[in-house]
Amino acid sequence: MLAGDGKVDVEVSNAWVRATVPGQPVAGAYLDIRASSRLTLVGVASPVAQRAEIHEMKEEDGMMKMRAVKAVELPAGTTVSLAPGGLHLMLFGLAGP
């Protein structure tokens, strides 16, 4: 789900998810996203998960912490990477590996 002003082209590339094992209900998803004009990513969904969220890994007081974020700014013409150790997607309630 994107919030912006009018029609815009959005390109997603290099999307991947680490393989899960049977019974593992959660996985991280990673990708690059580029919009032709300024947008804000305000939500995500996946047909293979009951719920998907935008998350961020951040070091605080010497500890890595993960938290959900409400939005990710997508500057016009700039690729934003969702990658391990930073912004990424979390998939919850996976139906299978």
Secondary structure by P-SEA (a helix, b strand, c coil): ccccccbbbbbbccccccccccccccbbbbbbbbbccbbbbcccccccccbbbbbbbbbcccbbbbbbbcbbbbcccbbbbbccccbbbbbcccccc
